[in-house]
């Protein structure tokens, strides 16, 4: 829930005044078991759905956290999740609401009956090896209320491949572009030199030997000579999708 959602839920009578006040407070924390201190107000402050890091957490721990999160919202994501996490979740959440994007190791729990698409972003990848990270960004932006246009495997190894897809996305009115690339990470800079919307570069851990775990791509994007390109950390599709969605939703609100 963002602030508007909390106020709307109170107006409809779905939550009482005390619960609305709790959700809007900066310090509304709840202890989950002996392992987690959950901030219920974070989504209301930021407008970004709750994302639980699944790696290094047991399936039982993740299921317990998700159950707590779903007390007052309908969407939660679990990143770096395994099939064992999915199995545990399905014992506490209706199976129909649980989607596992195996390639991205991402679980999306979404109990909403309606999922309006307000914003619009585009996602490009340099290679097919970058799709897993792109799909993570796509899922994040979609649950935040964006239509997501995608074009994959259009990197600079054959430079002409990305021109038509990029033009189509800009013609359709995307408010931001996420550009995912490994190796030397050149594609985001090239796209940024041609597009008039914010570009979010995502370096991936794809490549050979020295710098091949995403470091070369990250440094290349950070050293871009094209203003308007910002960069998230290696393989961080979640941050890229959330940032692009925030940009688009803000743009659409003003319209």
N, C-alpha and C positions, 0 to 999 in steps of 0.2 A: 504493500500500500504506500502511495505517496500521500502528501498532505491533503490533496483534493479527495483522494479515495477515502481517507479517514473521515473527513467532514461529510462526504456523501453517505458513507455507511451510517454515521450518526443521524443524519437527516432522515434516512429511510427507516431508522429504528433497528438496524442490524446489530449495532453495538450501543451500549449505554454511555452516559456522559463520563463516568469514571474510566471506562476502557478507552474512550477517545482521548481523554486527557493523558492517560498512560502512554498511548501510542505516539503522542506528540511531544512527550517529554524527552529531554536529552539523556536522561539517566534511567530509562526504563529497562532494567537488566533482569534476567532470570537465570538462575543456576540450573544447568542440565546435568543430572547425575553428579559425578565427581570430576568431570572432565571439561566442561564448557560453561562459559558465562556469556549468554546470548543477549545481544542488543536488539530489542524489539523495535526501537525507534529508528534504526539506521536506514531502512528503506524509505520511511516517511521523510527523512532529512534529505536523502540523496536521489530518490526516484529510481533506484537501481534494485532489482530483485535480489533476494538473499542468495549468495553462492557459497556453498560449503566445499571446502577442499577435502576430497575423499582420500587421497593418498596418505598412508600412514595412520589412517583411522580404521578401526575395525568395522565390519558391516553392521554390527549391533550398535556401535556408537553413532554411526551415521544415521541409522534408522531412528534412534532416540532423538537426535538433534532435529531431524526433519519433522518428526511428530510434534515437537515443540514449536518449530517455525510455523507449521500449518494451523496452529491454534487461531491465528488472526490474519491469515493471508492464504492465497490459493496457488501461489507460484513459488517454487524454490528449485535451484539447480545444484547439482553435485558434480564438481569437476574432478578430473583424474580418478574416475570411478571404475570399479571392476564389475564383472558379472555377479560376483558374490555380493557386492553392495546392492545391485538391482534386486537380487533374490531376497535379501533382507528387507528392503523397502516394500516389496510387494506383500509382505506379511502385515504391514501397518497401513498401507495406502492402497486404494482400489487400483488394480492392475491397469484399468483403462486410462488412468491419469498419469501413468509412468511411461516415459519414452527414453530408450537408451540409444544414444548415437555412438555405436561401438567404435567407429573409426576415430572419433574425437574423445572417447572415454568420458562422455558427458551424459549425465542423467538430467532429464527435464521432468519435473512434476508440475502439472498444470491442471487445476481443477475448475478453471473458469468455463462457463457455458458459452460466453461470447468473448471473442478475441479480436477486437477492432484493430485495424491497421491504420494508424494516423500518419506516421512518418514514412520516409523512403530513403534507403541507402543502397550503395552498391559495394560488392566485394569482388576483387580480382586476385587471382593467384598467378605467380610466375610459372610454377610447375605443378604437376599432379601430386607430387610429394608434399605440397603445401596445403592440400585440401582439408586434411584433418583439422588444422588450426583455423582455416577459413570457416569450416562448418561449426566450430565452437563459437566463432564470432557471429555467425548467422543465427544460431539458436538464441544467443543472448539478445541480439537486436530484435528478433521476432517476438520474444516474450515481453519485451519492453514496448511493443506496439508499432513495429516498423515492418513495412514490406521490404524484402531484401532481394535485390537483383544480383545474380552471380554469373561470373565468367571465369573459367578455370583453364590453366595451362596455356597462358598467353604471354610468356616472359620474353626477355630481350634476346634470347638465343635465335628467335625469328621475329624481329622487331615489328613487322607489319601486322602480326596477329592481334595485337591489342587495340589497334586504332578504331576499327568498326565497333567492337564491344564497348569501348570507352565512350565513343560518340553517342551510341544508343542510350547508355545510362544517363549521360548528361542531358540528352534530348527528353528523356522521360522525367527529369526533374529531381534526381537524387540530391540530397542535401549534404552528403559526405560520402567519401570513398574509403574503404579499407583495402589496402594493397599488401598482400602477403607474399614474401619471397625469402628463399634461402640463398645458398651459395654466396655470391658477392652482393646480393640485395639491391640490384640496380633498378628494378621495375618501379618502386614507389617514387624515386626521383624523376624518372621519365614521365610518369603519369602526372606528377605534381607540376611539371613544366608545361603541361597542356590543359589542365583542368582548372576551373574557377571555383571549386568547392574545397573545403578542408580535406586533406589526405592524411590518413592514419596508417603509418607503415608498421608492419608486423614482421620482424625477422624470425626465421624458423631455423631449427637445428638440423639443417640439411646441407651437406657439403662434404668435401674431402679434407682429411688431415688437419693441417694448421688453420685455425679459424673456422673449421667445418662444423662446429657445434652451434653455430649461429653468431659467433663473435664477429666474424668478418661482415656478415649481413647487418648486424647491429651497428657496427662502427661506420660502415658505408652509408647507412641511412642517417645516422647522426651527423655525418659530414656533408649532407646534401647541400647543394648550392641553389636549391629551389625553395624559396620561402613558402610557407603554407603546408609543409610536411612536418608532422609530429610523429614520434616513434614510441611504441610501447616495448616492453621487455620481450625477450626471446620466447616464442611459442605462446604468447599471452593473448589468445583470441578473445578471452572473456573481456579483458580491458578494452580491446579495440572495438568489439561489438557494442559494449556499454557506452563508450565515448561517442561513437558514431550515432547511436540512438539518442543520446542526450542532445547532441547538436541538432539532429533532425526534429525531434519533438519540440525543442525550443523554437526552432524556425517556424514550425507549423502552428504553434501556439500564437505567435505574433500575427500570423496571417489571418 
